[in-house]
């Protein structure tokens, strides 16, 4: 018998496990979505902190990349490893562990006396971020009524972008004094709030419904033995890789550094990153009604096309060593339009698809594997961006990202079905014919 890790594909909405009462569901959504906020904060805060800690800790270019990538490598491990305890002990218990790990990692980063301690702190934060990227969407998908599933998963993406914007604002607030430790320490506020709040949220009905059969579930071969699962895996891991090799986190992590290389002072470049972060939040919010109205597939196609055009323009304008005022303005517009294109489509739609396309017996593991690929690709981009940009120039790196985005347009057109207004069972049936 197939496990009931989420809403059972064989069930109609009327006989799915009941969701908690609305007040408890709202509280749970708010608490759990703090994991998305911390996800965004911890990935974004380093962009400003790096401008100051690299001098205080005497970091070379490789060590700068290592500080970025330690979180990403830890996240790759946490993304897949988080699925097992979430299946065995429950989503709520796993989320308690995630919030505790966030708190430990942030406290260690804020107090780090040297490169190695900071590296360890970033790795710990990576475990938390990776686990959150798997468990938070699963929890929201399982606790939501079927008609609200897409929108509630998007709440996580909205809080992720808010977290990135908050990190930029925190960076800007402390940039005058170069206080990178305070930048990290601010993250303790939501992490402690999440840690306390997770003790008061309910376990998901779907996990409780399937716990008696769970010892026989979630085997790796389940992803390869059914046509629907295989098609879902291909779509999920491809879009996971495209999210990163399309360049989004080169902008999120290095926006201040990119603008500083163009000749702007550090405080001005951080200010520009706040504008980019604001667009990220607003366009992600705008995606919420469009996801169920326009559909996942059209948003993906327009998103990827917009990313390709913006990246091409960014590569052109960053060709000269110092673009000048006009070039800086064009670069900011191109970066902003790129982030906006990502935020309204590929950003939220990938996580929605990852949470809804897998069959119940392999959903936790499939979502975790997609997150693993996402973070592994993120690690490669984070580690390689600065050295590659130094070697060949930023323009060629951004043109590579543009080519990936353009190729992804063709993949989505050929392989990704529309899931709007389809039950989970109908999605699996559609995937099984591909």
Sine and cosine of phi, psi and omega as CSV:
sin_phi,cos_phi,sin_psi,cos_psi,sin_omega,cos_omega
0.00,0.00,0.70,-0.71,-0.03,-1.00
-0.93,0.36,0.59,-0.80,0.00,-1.00
-0.96,0.29,0.29,-0.96,0.00,-1.00
-0.94,-0.35,0.88,0.47,-0.05,-1.00
-0.95,0.32,-0.47,0.88,0.04,-1.00
-0.71,-0.70,-0.40,-0.92,0.12,-0.99
-0.91,0.42,0.85,-0.52,-0.11,-0.99
-0.89,0.45,0.75,-0.66,-0.02,-1.00
-0.90,0.43,-0.44,0.90,-0.02,-1.00
-0.98,0.19,-0.20,0.98,-0.05,-1.00
-1.00,-0.04,0.49,-0.87,0.21,-0.98
-1.00,0.08,0.27,-0.96,0.01,-1.00
-0.83,0.56,-0.47,0.88,-0.07,-1.00
-0.95,0.30,-0.45,0.90,-0.01,-1.00
-0.91,-0.41,0.30,0.95,0.12,-0.99
-0.94,0.35,0.38,-0.92,0.05,-1.00
-0.82,0.57,0.72,-0.69,-0.08,-1.00
-0.92,0.40,0.61,-0.79,0.08,-1.00
-0.98,0.21,0.37,-0.93,0.08,-1.00
-0.90,0.44,0.29,-0.96,0.10,-1.00
-0.82,0.58,0.45,-0.89,-0.10,-0.99
-0.81,0.58,-0.72,0.70,0.00,-1.00
-0.87,0.50,-0.68,0.73,0.02,-1.00
-0.92,0.38,-0.61,0.80,0.02,-1.00
-0.91,0.41,-0.63,0.77,0.03,-1.00
-0.91,0.42,-0.68,0.73,0.04,-1.00
-0.88,0.47,-0.72,0.69,-0.01,-1.00
-0.88,0.47,-0.66,0.75,0.01,-1.00
-0.88,0.47,-0.70,0.72,0.01,-1.00
-0.89,0.46,-0.68,0.73,-0.02,-1.00
-0.93,0.38,-0.75,0.66,-0.08,-1.00
-0.93,0.38,-0.58,0.81,0.01,-1.00
-0.91,0.42,-0.29,0.96,0.14,-0.99
-0.86,0.51,-0.45,0.89,0.10,-0.99
-0.89,0.47,-0.61,0.79,0.09,-1.00
-0.92,0.40,-0.65,0.76,0.03,-1.00
-0.88,0.48,-0.69,0.72,0.02,-1.00
-0.93,0.38,-0.59,0.81,0.12,-0.99
-0.80,0.60,-0.80,0.60,-0.02,-1.00
-0.92,0.39,-0.68,0.73,-0.03,-1.00
-0.87,0.49,-0.73,0.68,-0.09,-1.00
-0.95,0.31,-0.44,0.90,0.09,-1.00
-0.99,0.13,-0.46,0.89,-0.04,-1.00
-1.00,-0.02,-0.50,0.86,-0.13,-0.99
-0.89,0.45,-0.48,0.88,-0.05,-1.00
-0.92,0.40,-0.41,0.91,-0.04,-1.00
-0.88,0.48,-0.62,0.78,0.05,-1.00
-1.00,0.04,-0.64,0.77,-0.02,-1.00
-0.87,0.49,-0.57,0.82,-0.06,-1.00
-0.89,0.46,-0.50,0.87,-0.01,-1.00
-0.89,0.46,-0.43,0.90,-0.09,-1.00
-0.94,-0.34,-0.64,0.77,-0.06,-1.00
-0.94,0.33,-0.42,0.91,-0.01,-1.00
-0.90,0.44,-0.52,0.85,0.05,-1.00
-0.99,0.15,-0.69,0.73,-0.02,-1.00
-0.91,0.42,-0.57,0.82,0.00,-1.00
-0.98,-0.18,0.09,1.00,0.06,-1.00
0.81,0.59,0.83,0.56,-0.03,-1.00
-1.00,0.01,0.65,-0.76,0.15,-0.99
-1.00,0.03,0.00,-1.00,-0.08,-1.00
-0.88,0.47,-0.63,0.78,0.02,-1.00
-0.91,0.42,-0.66,0.75,0.00,-1.00
-0.92,0.38,-0.56,0.83,0.10,-0.99
-0.85,0.52,-0.73,0.68,0.03,-1.00
-0.90,0.44,-0.58,0.82,0.00,-1.00
-0.92,0.40,-0.63,0.77,0.04,-1.00
-0.89,0.46,-0.65,0.76,0.08,-1.00
-0.90,0.44,-0.76,0.65,-0.21,-0.98
-0.98,0.18,-0.32,0.95,0.04,-1.00
-0.86,0.51,-0.65,0.76,0.06,-1.00
-0.89,0.45,-0.63,0.77,-0.07,-1.00
-0.94,0.34,-0.64,0.77,0.02,-1.00
-0.93,0.38,-0.67,0.74,0.08,-1.00
-0.88,0.47,-0.61,0.80,0.01,-1.00
-0.92,0.39,-0.60,0.80,0.04,-1.00
-0.88,0.48,-0.65,0.76,0.04,-1.00
-0.93,0.37,-0.73,0.68,-0.04,-1.00
-0.91,0.42,-0.52,0.85,-0.03,-1.00
-0.87,0.49,-0.72,0.70,-0.02,-1.00
-0.99,0.11,-0.64,0.77,-0.03,-1.00
-0.92,0.40,-0.48,0.87,-0.03,-1.00
-0.93,0.38,-0.39,0.92,-0.04,-1.00
-0.92,0.39,-0.60,0.80,-0.08,-1.00
-0.92,0.39,-0.80,0.60,0.04,-1.00
-0.90,0.44,-0.50,0.87,0.05,-1.00
-0.91,0.42,-0.58,0.82,0.07,-1.00
-0.97,0.25,-0.64,0.77,-0.11,-0.99
-0.98,0.18,-0.72,0.70,-0.13,-0.99
-0.97,-0.26,-0.21,0.98,0.00,-1.00
0.94,-0.35,0.44,-0.90,-0.02,-1.00
-0.91,0.41,-0.67,0.75,-0.05,-1.00
-0.88,0.47,-0.74,0.68,0.00,-1.00
-0.88,0.47,-0.66,0.75,0.02,-1.00
-0.89,0.45,-0.62,0.78,0.01,-1.00
-0.93,0.36,-0.54,0.84,0.11,-0.99
-0.87,0.49,-0.70,0.71,0.03,-1.00
-0.89,0.45,-0.63,0.77,0.02,-1.00
-0.89,0.46,-0.73,0.68,-0.04,-1.00
-0.91,0.40,-0.59,0.81,0.06,-1.00
-0.91,0.42,-0.63,0.78,0.01,-1.00
-0.92,0.39,-0.65,0.76,0.11,-0.99
-0.82,0.57,-0.72,0.70,-0.07,-1.00
-0.90,0.43,-0.70,0.71,0.01,-1.00
-0.89,0.46,-0.72,0.70,-0.04,-1.00
-0.89,0.45,-0.68,0.74,0.01,-1.00
-0.92,0.39,-0.66,0.75,0.03,-1.00
-0.89,0.45,-0.65,0.76,0.00,-1.00
-0.92,0.39,-0.65,0.76,0.01,-1.00
-0.90,0.43,-0.68,0.74,-0.03,-1.00
-0.91,0.42,-0.47,0.88,-0.05,-1.00
-0.98,-0.19,0.03,1.00,-0.14,-0.99
-0.86,0.52,0.83,-0.56,0.01,-1.00
-1.00,0.02,-0.25,0.97,-0.08,-1.00
-0.44,-0.90,0.05,-1.00,-0.05,-1.00
-0.86,0.51,-0.70,0.72,-0.10,-0.99
-0.93,0.38,-0.61,0.80,0.05,-1.00
-0.92,0.39,-0.67,0.75,0.04,-1.00
-0.89,0.45,-0.63,0.78,0.03,-1.00
-0.88,0.47,-0.69,0.72,0.03,-1.00
-0.90,0.44,-0.66,0.75,0.01,-1.00
-0.88,0.47,-0.68,0.74,0.02,-1.00
-0.91,0.42,-0.57,0.82,0.05,-1.00
-0.92,0.40,-0.67,0.75,0.05,-1.00
-0.89,0.46,-0.70,0.71,0.06,-1.00
-0.87,0.49,-0.58,0.82,0.03,-1.00
-0.89,0.46,-0.66,0.75,0.05,-1.00
-0.85,0.52,-0.67,0.74,0.00,-1.00
-0.92,0.38,-0.71,0.70,-0.03,-1.00
-0.90,0.44,-0.70,0.72,-0.01,-1.00
-0.90,0.44,-0.70,0.72,0.05,-1.00
-0.89,0.45,-0.66,0.75,0.03,-1.00
-0.89,0.46,-0.62,0.79,-0.03,-1.00
-0.91,0.41,-0.39,0.92,0.07,-1.00
-1.00,-0.02,-0.75,0.66,-0.21,-0.98
-0.99,0.17,-0.62,0.79,-0.05,-1.00
-0.88,0.48,-0.77,0.64,0.05,-1.00
-0.88,0.48,-0.60,0.80,0.04,-1.00
-0.88,0.48,-0.74,0.68,-0.01,-1.00
-0.87,0.50,-0.73,0.68,-0.03,-1.00
-0.91,0.42,-0.61,0.79,0.03,-1.00
-0.91,0.42,-0.61,0.79,-0.06,-1.00
-0.98,0.20,-0.47,0.88,-0.06,-1.00
-1.00,0.00,-0.26,0.97,-0.10,-1.00
-1.00,0.09,0.56,-0.83,0.23,-0.97
-0.88,0.47,0.53,-0.85,-0.06,-1.00
-0.80,0.60,-0.62,0.79,-0.06,-1.00
-0.93,0.36,-0.29,0.96,-0.04,-1.00
-0.94,-0.34,0.10,1.00,-0.15,-0.99
-0.86,0.52,-0.76,0.65,-0.03,-1.00
-0.88,0.47,-0.68,0.73,-0.05,-1.00
-0.93,0.36,-0.62,0.79,-0.01,-1.00
-0.94,0.35,-0.57,0.82,0.08,-1.00
-0.92,0.40,-0.56,0.83,0.02,-1.00
-0.93,0.38,-0.42,0.91,0.11,-0.99
-0.82,0.58,-0.65,0.76,0.03,-1.00
-0.87,0.49,-0.68,0.73,0.00,-1.00
-0.92,0.38,-0.60,0.80,0.06,-1.00
-0.88,0.47,-0.74,0.68,0.01,-1.00
-0.91,0.42,-0.51,0.86,0.08,-1.00
-0.88,0.47,-0.74,0.67,0.00,-1.00
-0.92,0.38,-0.57,0.82,0.09,-1.00
-0.89,0.46,-0.65,0.76,0.03,-1.00
-0.87,0.48,-0.65,0.76,0.05,-1.00
-0.90,0.44,-0.71,0.70,0.01,-1.00
-0.89,0.46,-0.68,0.74,0.04,-1.00
-0.86,0.50,-0.66,0.75,0.00,-1.00
-0.89,0.46,-0.62,0.79,0.04,-1.00
-0.91,0.41,-0.67,0.74,0.01,-1.00
-0.91,0.41,-0.63,0.78,0.07,-1.00
-0.90,0.45,-0.69,0.72,0.04,-1.00
-0.85,0.52,-0.69,0.73,-0.01,-1.00
-0.91,0.42,-0.63,0.78,-0.02,-1.00
-0.90,0.44,-0.59,0.81,-0.07,-1.00
-0.98,-0.22,0.05,1.00,-0.06,-1.00
-0.92,0.39,-0.57,0.82,-0.03,-1.00
-0.84,0.55,-0.64,0.77,0.02,-1.00
-0.99,-0.13,0.01,1.00,-0.01,-1.00
0.89,0.45,0.49,0.87,-0.10,-0.99
-1.00,0.06,0.99,0.16,-0.02,-1.00
-0.94,0.35,-0.43,0.90,0.03,-1.00
-0.91,0.41,-0.65,0.76,0.04,-1.00
-0.91,0.42,-0.54,0.84,0.04,-1.00
-0.85,0.53,-0.72,0.70,0.04,-1.00
-0.93,0.36,-0.65,0.76,-0.12,-0.99
-0.89,0.45,-0.51,0.86,0.00,-1.00
-0.86,0.51,-0.52,0.85,0.00,-1.00
-0.90,0.44,-0.29,0.96,0.03,-1.00
-0.91,0.40,-0.41,0.91,-0.02,-1.00
-0.89,0.45,-0.82,0.57,0.03,-1.00
-0.94,0.34,-0.49,0.87,-0.03,-1.00
-0.93,0.36,-0.65,0.76,0.05,-1.00
-0.93,0.36,-0.63,0.78,0.04,-1.00
-0.88,0.48,-0.66,0.75,0.03,-1.00
-0.92,0.40,-0.67,0.74,-0.01,-1.00
-0.86,0.52,-0.70,0.71,0.02,-1.00
-0.93,0.37,-0.70,0.71,-0.08,-1.00
-0.91,0.42,-0.55,0.84,-0.05,-1.00
-0.92,0.40,-0.30,0.95,0.07,-1.00
-0.97,0.26,-0.19,0.98,-0.08,-1.00
-0.91,-0.42,0.07,1.00,0.01,-1.00
-1.00,-0.07,0.42,-0.91,0.00,-1.00
-0.99,0.15,0.38,-0.93,0.22,-0.98
-0.95,0.30,0.44,-0.90,-0.03,-1.00
-0.96,0.29,0.63,-0.78,0.03,-1.00
-0.85,0.52,-0.60,0.80,-0.04,-1.00
-0.91,0.41,-0.63,0.78,0.03,-1.00
-0.92,0.38,-0.69,0.73,0.03,-1.00
-0.89,0.46,-0.59,0.80,-0.02,-1.00
-0.92,0.38,-0.51,0.86,-0.09,-1.00
-0.96,-0.28,0.12,0.99,-0.14,-0.99
-0.93,0.37,-0.45,0.89,-0.03,-1.00
-0.94,0.34,-0.49,0.87,-0.02,-1.00
-0.99,-0.17,-0.05,1.00,-0.12,-0.99
-0.88,0.48,-0.50,0.86,0.02,-1.00
-0.87,0.50,-0.30,0.95,0.01,-1.00
-0.98,-0.19,0.19,0.98,-0.16,-0.99
-0.91,-0.41,0.13,-0.99,0.17,-0.98
0.95,0.32,0.38,0.93,0.03,-1.00
-0.95,0.31,0.59,-0.81,-0.08,-1.00
-0.83,0.55,-0.58,0.81,-0.07,-1.00
-0.92,0.39,-0.28,0.96,0.03,-1.00
-0.88,0.48,-0.46,0.89,0.01,-1.00
-0.96,0.28,-0.29,0.96,-0.09,-1.00
-0.91,-0.41,-0.17,0.98,-0.14,-0.99
-1.00,-0.09,-0.22,0.98,0.03,-1.00
-0.86,-0.51,0.66,-0.75,-0.05,-1.00
-0.83,0.55,-0.68,0.74,-0.02,-1.00
-0.88,0.47,-0.65,0.76,0.00,-1.00
-0.93,0.38,-0.64,0.77,0.02,-1.00
-0.90,0.44,-0.70,0.71,0.02,-1.00
-0.90,0.43,-0.64,0.76,0.04,-1.00
-0.89,0.46,-0.66,0.75,-0.01,-1.00
-0.89,0.45,-0.68,0.73,0.02,-1.00
-0.88,0.48,-0.73,0.69,0.00,-1.00
-0.90,0.43,-0.73,0.68,-0.07,-1.00
-0.89,0.46,-0.75,0.67,-0.06,-1.00
-0.95,0.30,-0.52,0.85,0.03,-1.00
-0.92,0.40,-0.74,0.67,0.02,-1.00
-0.92,0.40,-0.54,0.84,0.08,-1.00
-0.87,0.49,-0.70,0.71,0.01,-1.00
-0.93,0.36,-0.64,0.77,-0.01,-1.00
-0.89,0.45,-0.61,0.79,0.04,-1.00
-0.78,0.62,-0.65,0.76,-0.08,-1.00
-1.00,-0.02,-0.71,0.71,0.01,-1.00
-0.97,0.25,-0.08,1.00,0.22,-0.98
-0.99,0.12,-0.10,1.00,0.23,-0.97
0.99,-0.13,0.10,0.99,-0.14,-0.99
-0.85,0.52,-0.68,0.73,-0.09,-1.00
-0.99,0.15,-0.19,0.98,0.19,-0.98
-0.92,0.40,-0.53,0.85,0.07,-1.00
-0.98,0.21,-0.71,0.70,-0.03,-1.00
-0.88,0.47,-0.73,0.68,-0.06,-1.00
-0.97,0.22,-0.63,0.78,-0.24,-0.97
-0.90,-0.43,0.20,0.98,-0.01,-1.00
-0.79,0.61,-0.75,0.66,0.04,-1.00
-0.88,0.47,-0.63,0.78,0.00,-1.00
-0.92,0.39,-0.63,0.78,0.02,-1.00
-0.89,0.46,-0.72,0.69,0.00,-1.00
-0.94,0.35,-0.55,0.84,0.06,-1.00
-0.91,0.41,-0.61,0.79,0.04,-1.00
-0.91,0.42,-0.43,0.90,0.03,-1.00
-0.98,0.18,-0.04,1.00,0.08,-1.00
0.95,-0.32,0.12,0.99,0.00,-1.00
-1.00,0.01,0.53,-0.85,0.09,-1.00
-0.93,0.38,0.34,-0.94,-0.11,-0.99
-0.86,0.51,-0.70,0.71,-0.06,-1.00
-0.91,0.41,-0.60,0.80,0.04,-1.00
-0.92,0.40,-0.67,0.74,-0.02,-1.00
-0.91,0.41,-0.58,0.81,0.08,-1.00
-0.91,0.41,-0.63,0.78,0.05,-1.00
-0.87,0.49,-0.65,0.76,0.05,-1.00
-0.90,0.44,-0.59,0.80,0.01,-1.00
-0.91,0.41,-0.49,0.87,0.09,-1.00
-0.89,0.45,-0.67,0.74,0.04,-1.00
-0.88,0.47,-0.67,0.74,0.02,-1.00
-0.90,0.43,-0.68,0.73,0.02,-1.00
-0.90,0.44,-0.58,0.81,0.04,-1.00
-0.90,0.43,-0.69,0.72,0.06,-1.00
-0.88,0.48,-0.64,0.77,0.02,-1.00
-0.85,0.53,-0.72,0.69,0.01,-1.00
-0.91,0.41,-0.77,0.64,-0.10,-0.99
-0.89,0.46,-0.67,0.74,-0.02,-1.00
-0.96,0.28,-0.49,0.87,0.11,-0.99
-0.92,0.40,-0.66,0.75,0.08,-1.00
-0.88,0.47,-0.66,0.75,0.01,-1.00
-0.89,0.47,-0.45,0.89,-0.02,-1.00
-0.95,0.32,-0.38,0.93,-0.12,-0.99
-0.83,0.55,-0.82,0.57,0.02,-1.00
-0.94,0.33,-0.47,0.88,-0.05,-1.00
-0.94,0.33,-0.49,0.87,-0.06,-1.00
-0.87,0.50,-0.65,0.76,0.00,-1.00
-1.00,-0.07,-0.25,0.97,-0.02,-1.00
-1.00,-0.09,-0.79,0.61,-0.01,-1.00
-0.99,0.11,-0.63,0.78,-0.01,-1.00
0.92,-0.38,0.36,-0.93,-0.03,-1.00
-0.93,0.37,-0.72,0.69,-0.12,-0.99
-0.90,0.43,-0.76,0.65,0.04,-1.00
-0.87,0.49,-0.63,0.78,0.03,-1.00
-0.89,0.47,-0.65,0.76,0.05,-1.00
-0.88,0.47,-0.72,0.70,-0.06,-1.00
-0.90,0.44,-0.74,0.67,0.01,-1.00
-0.92,0.39,-0.61,0.80,0.01,-1.00
-0.88,0.48,-0.77,0.64,-0.05,-1.00
-0.92,0.40,-0.62,0.79,0.04,-1.00
-0.90,0.44,-0.69,0.72,0.04,-1.00
-0.89,0.45,-0.62,0.78,0.05,-1.00
-0.88,0.47,-0.70,0.72,-0.03,-1.00
-0.88,0.47,-0.69,0.72,0.00,-1.00
-0.91,0.42,-0.70,0.71,-0.04,-1.00
-0.91,0.42,-0.66,0.75,0.00,-1.00
-0.92,0.40,-0.61,0.80,0.05,-1.00
-0.88,0.47,-0.71,0.70,0.03,-1.00
-0.90,0.44,-0.64,0.77,0.00,-1.00
-0.90,0.44,-0.64,0.77,0.05,-1.00
-0.89,0.46,-0.61,0.79,0.01,-1.00
-0.91,0.41,-0.73,0.69,-0.11,-0.99
-0.96,0.27,-0.43,0.90,-0.01,-1.00
-1.00,0.01,0.16,0.99,0.04,-1.00
-0.89,0.45,-0.78,0.62,0.04,-1.00
-0.91,0.41,0.47,-0.88,-0.01,-1.00
-0.89,0.47,-0.63,0.78,0.01,-1.00
-0.72,-0.69,0.99,-0.14,-0.10,-0.99
-0.88,0.47,-0.40,0.92,-0.06,-1.00
1.00,0.06,0.06,-1.00,-0.08,-1.00
-0.85,0.53,-0.69,0.72,-0.01,-1.00
-0.92,0.40,-0.70,0.72,0.02,-1.00
-0.89,0.46,-0.63,0.77,0.04,-1.00
-0.89,0.46,-0.65,0.76,0.02,-1.00
-0.91,0.42,-0.68,0.74,0.03,-1.00
-0.91,0.42,-0.64,0.77,0.03,-1.00
-0.88,0.47,-0.67,0.75,0.02,-1.00
-0.90,0.43,-0.67,0.74,0.03,-1.00
-0.89,0.45,-0.69,0.72,-0.02,-1.00
-0.90,0.43,-0.68,0.74,0.03,-1.00
-0.90,0.43,-0.64,0.77,-0.01,-1.00
-0.93,0.38,-0.70,0.72,0.01,-1.00
-0.92,0.39,-0.55,0.83,0.06,-1.00
-0.90,0.43,-0.76,0.65,0.00,-1.00
-0.89,0.45,-0.64,0.77,0.04,-1.00
-0.89,0.46,-0.66,0.75,0.04,-1.00
-0.89,0.46,-0.67,0.75,0.03,-1.00
-0.91,0.42,-0.70,0.72,-0.13,-0.99
-0.92,0.39,-0.52,0.86,-0.07,-1.00
-1.00,0.03,-0.10,1.00,-0.04,-1.00
-0.65,-0.76,-1.00,0.09,-0.13,-0.99
-0.86,0.52,-0.60,0.80,-0.04,-1.00
-0.83,0.56,-0.89,0.45,-0.02,-1.00
-0.98,0.21,-0.57,0.82,-0.12,-0.99
-0.91,0.41,-0.60,0.80,0.03,-1.00
-0.84,0.55,-0.74,0.67,-0.06,-1.00
-0.94,0.35,-0.54,0.84,0.07,-1.00
-0.91,0.41,-0.75,0.66,0.00,-1.00
-0.88,0.48,-0.66,0.75,0.00,-1.00
-0.88,0.48,-0.51,0.86,-0.03,-1.00
-1.00,0.06,-0.24,0.97,-0.11,-0.99
-0.86,-0.50,-0.19,0.98,-0.11,-0.99
-1.00,-0.03,-0.28,0.96,-0.04,-1.00
-1.00,0.06,0.54,-0.84,0.09,-1.00
-0.93,0.37,0.33,-0.94,-0.14,-0.99
-0.88,0.47,-0.55,0.83,-0.07,-1.00
-0.95,0.31,-0.24,0.97,0.00,-1.00
-0.75,-0.67,0.28,0.96,-0.10,-0.99
-0.93,0.38,-0.72,0.69,-0.02,-1.00
-0.89,0.45,-0.71,0.70,-0.01,-1.00
-0.94,0.35,-0.63,0.78,0.01,-1.00
-0.91,0.41,-0.70,0.71,0.05,-1.00
-0.88,0.47,-0.65,0.76,0.03,-1.00
-0.90,0.44,-0.62,0.78,0.02,-1.00
-0.93,0.38,-0.63,0.77,0.08,-1.00
-0.87,0.49,-0.69,0.72,0.03,-1.00
-0.90,0.43,-0.61,0.79,0.05,-1.00
-0.86,0.50,-0.74,0.67,0.02,-1.00
-0.89,0.46,-0.65,0.76,0.02,-1.00
-0.85,0.52,-0.73,0.68,-0.04,-1.00
-0.96,0.27,-0.54,0.84,0.06,-1.00
-0.91,0.42,-0.69,0.73,0.06,-1.00
-0.91,0.42,-0.62,0.79,0.06,-1.00
-0.87,0.50,-0.66,0.75,0.04,-1.00
-0.87,0.50,-0.72,0.69,-0.02,-1.00
-0.88,0.48,-0.72,0.70,-0.01,-1.00
-0.91,0.42,-0.70,0.71,-0.01,-1.00
-0.89,0.47,-0.63,0.78,-0.02,-1.00
-0.97,0.24,-0.56,0.83,-0.17,-0.99
-1.00,-0.09,-0.29,0.96,-0.17,-0.99
-0.87,0.50,-0.83,0.56,-0.06,-1.00
-0.90,0.44,-0.75,0.66,0.04,-1.00
-0.86,0.50,-0.63,0.77,0.00,-1.00
-0.93,0.37,-0.66,0.76,0.04,-1.00
-0.89,0.45,-0.61,0.79,0.06,-1.00
-0.90,0.43,-0.60,0.80,-0.10,-1.00
-0.98,0.20,-0.70,0.72,-0.12,-0.99
-0.88,-0.47,-0.17,0.98,-0.04,-1.00
0.99,-0.14,0.54,-0.84,-0.04,-1.00
-0.86,0.50,-0.56,0.83,-0.12,-0.99
-0.87,0.49,-0.65,0.76,-0.03,-1.00
-0.94,0.33,-0.54,0.84,0.06,-1.00
-0.91,0.42,-0.71,0.70,-0.01,-1.00
-0.94,0.35,-0.52,0.85,0.08,-1.00
-0.93,0.36,-0.55,0.84,0.11,-0.99
-0.89,0.45,-0.72,0.70,0.05,-1.00
-0.85,0.52,-0.63,0.78,0.01,-1.00
-0.90,0.44,-0.65,0.76,0.01,-1.00
-0.90,0.43,-0.64,0.77,0.06,-1.00
-0.88,0.48,-0.71,0.71,-0.01,-1.00
-0.89,0.46,-0.66,0.75,0.01,-1.00
-0.91,0.41,-0.67,0.75,0.06,-1.00
-0.89,0.46,-0.57,0.82,0.00,-1.00
-0.93,0.37,-0.48,0.88,0.09,-1.00
-0.85,0.52,-0.70,0.71,0.00,-1.00
-0.91,0.40,-0.63,0.77,0.01,-1.00
-0.89,0.45,-0.72,0.69,-0.01,-1.00
-0.89,0.46,-0.67,0.75,-0.01,-1.00
-0.88,0.48,-0.55,0.84,-0.07,-1.00
-1.00,-0.06,-0.53,0.85,-0.25,-0.97
-0.89,-0.46,-0.39,0.92,-0.15,-0.99
-0.99,-0.12,0.88,-0.48,0.03,-1.00
-0.99,0.16,0.33,-0.94,0.12,-0.99
-0.98,0.19,0.75,-0.67,0.00,-1.00
-0.94,-0.35,-0.01,1.00,0.02,-1.00
-0.86,0.51,0.73,-0.68,0.06,-1.00
0.88,0.47,0.35,0.94,0.07,-1.00
-0.95,-0.32,0.62,-0.78,0.12,-0.99
-0.94,0.34,0.26,-0.97,0.03,-1.00
-0.87,0.49,-0.59,0.80,0.04,-1.00
-0.91,0.42,-0.65,0.76,0.03,-1.00
-0.92,0.40,-0.59,0.81,0.06,-1.00
-0.89,0.46,-0.70,0.71,0.02,-1.00
-0.90,0.44,-0.63,0.78,0.03,-1.00
-0.89,0.45,-0.67,0.75,0.02,-1.00
-0.90,0.43,-0.67,0.75,0.00,-1.00
-0.93,0.37,-0.53,0.85,-0.03,-1.00
-0.92,0.40,-0.32,0.95,0.02,-1.00
-1.00,-0.05,0.00,1.00,-0.06,-1.00
-0.99,-0.15,0.00,0.00,0.00,0.00
